[in-house]
């Protein structure tokens, strides 16, 4: 027999899904009532309208009236929730793109400042080297300074070429100086930041699984020549991303029920805040128009509530992947990457053994030829034996 807590836990997810549209519909109903209240006529036609509504309520009953009103409120709230969730996804994507752009600008300015400081230091060193070279009379000192001058000039030339990639190209040079354009040249000078999108997170997780499994398998096979710079194919990253489409929580439910319950509760709270944000904005704007300008504070808070809870789908998927990785939970795509790593290590060991066998056979062949023919000499690193007549002139 199910306990009370079991019944409540089974009802709560459904209640959370109904809560946001219901509250949103009630708030929108209040907004439309306040908006249209002044439009009702004050004559007898309004009284006849309310008398007809009262007669209809008496005819179908209070329960049926409440059921119809609740259904209409829920439909309004559901439509509003769908529209708000769509807008929040776009807003979350824009916020994410803006945050990545600002982070790249900070990194680019930091790199440019470092290059400028290094260029000034190299120019000072060049001036000092030239002064010391002119004042010195010893040949050894001049030779040392000449080599150092060549190295300094090479470094200065390299830093100058890197700084030239930051030079403004358009008419608004001051603006481009403050906001560095993200072009191919500037990206080659700055380099890429560690990404935080779902693609970057999936790539990092798959590479970690591949490298960990490869190192463990190489140690198990006692294979010391394994190249740790080997990376998994891109198909593993795509497979990991496809496992969490279209809704990351659907896949998470099959992997970790506790984590799913926690994130589902957070999502329901976020959906509730988003659902009430839109009617609160409308009510606060109506308050500014009808009552006082102080309602601008409520409008600002409502807009901030909407923006703070706007999360893009890619951002949510990246968060789910990070949490799974931190908890050490593996997905089929991660296990596939580990299988590919073990197969890659085994194949590389076989190739290495075959190369060693061929090299040993070649050395034995060269040694046997050298024993039978004393005129044959061997050279290390050569692929075939050579005679002494090929390497030295015949003496008369």
Secondary structure, DSSP 8 states (H G I E B T S, - for coil): ---HHHHHHHHHHHHHHHHHHHHHHHHHHHHHHHHHGGGS-SSHHHHHHHHHHHHHHHHH-HHHHHHHHHHHHHHHHHHHHHHHHHHHHHHHHHHHHHHHHHHHHHHHHHHHHHHHHHHHHHHHHHHHHHHHHHH---HHHHHHHHHHHHHHHHHHHHHHHHHHTTS--SS-HHHHHHS----HHHHHHH------SHHHHHHHHHHHHHHHHHHHHHHHTT-TT--TT----HHHHHHHHHHT-S-HHHHHHHH-HHHHHHHHHHHHHHHHHHHHHHHHHHHHHHHHHHT-TTHHHHHHHHHHHHHHT---HHHHHHHHHHHHHHHT---HHHHHHHHHHHHHHHHHHHHHHHHHHHHHHHHHHHHHHHHH-TTEE--TT-SS-EEHHHHS----
